[in-house]
């Protein structure tokens, strides 16, 4: 079942009164633009299988496959991705299935999701999308092997899943997002760079930063 095949389920979900606002997504399922994952794979090397434990419509696994990478896709519920490998609760896992966890997790549980991914013995690298405005207060990141922060621009639109499912075209994004990339072999402070929708990378990307909460 593809994104288009769940459109009938989403058709009855109303828009908010203002055209650029939407009702909150069930299960906190928001869908990133395809280019967000494509740009990540342009700059980040990954060895071994890519596992997305909150695969949703499968946009991250699809982008990984487009780069010739092996993928494993799971989710708590079936959201219509044809390549879904299994239904499972990520937080019930005692160990992972791949050395790389890459996902757009529910933001309401971003911290426990990130810490869970990092706690898995099989995990080497973790990459998660998050809201930039949350970084300043996230002091817990200082105790993790955060290696890089890739800011996405222009602002990507990340609407609720039902907006995509019924074929609506999201407009310009109103929030700033970034990929946070952890590497268990990383030592020292993280670096920061910018990923562009058109594929360009800023000169001087990944300049060294002292801390994320300053």
Secondary structure, DSSP 8 states (H G I E B T S, - for coil): --TGGGHHHHTTS-B-SSTT-B---GGG-B---HHHHHHHHHH----S-EEETT-TT-HHHHHHHHTT--EEEEESS--S-TT--EE--GGG-SS-SSSEEEE---GGGHHHHHHHHHH-TT--EEEEEEEGGGGGG-GGGGGTTEEEEEEEES-----BHHHHHTT----S--S-EEEEEEETT--S--EEEEEETTS-B-TT-SEE-S-S--
